[in-house]
Amino acid sequence: MGELVPLRSAGRPVKLVYTVDEVADLLGLSRGLTYDLVRAGTIPAERVGRRWIIPRARLDAWLSGVEQGA
């Protein structure tokens, strides 16, 4: 089915989704560039109301694909 993810890590809840700002920080990109990549579909994200969220599992899979393609 999918990878099982712990609900807590070192006593803190594990995030299942990231915001665009969090992904920008994780990837070392500017906020504007990250929004551009999200809107273009390059970074996998979903629109929830007026917000964009990036599911951790999809981001991890995308990063694995980017790493393999490099």
Sequence and secondary structure as in RCSB ss.txt:
>XXXX:A:sequence
MGELVPLRSAGRPVKLVYTVDEVADLLGLSRGLTYDLVRAGTIPAERVGRRWIIPRARLDAWLSGVEQGA
>XXXX:A:secstr
      SEETTEE  SEEEHHHHHHHHT  HHHHHHHHHHTSS  EEETTEEEEEHHHHHHHHHHHHHH 
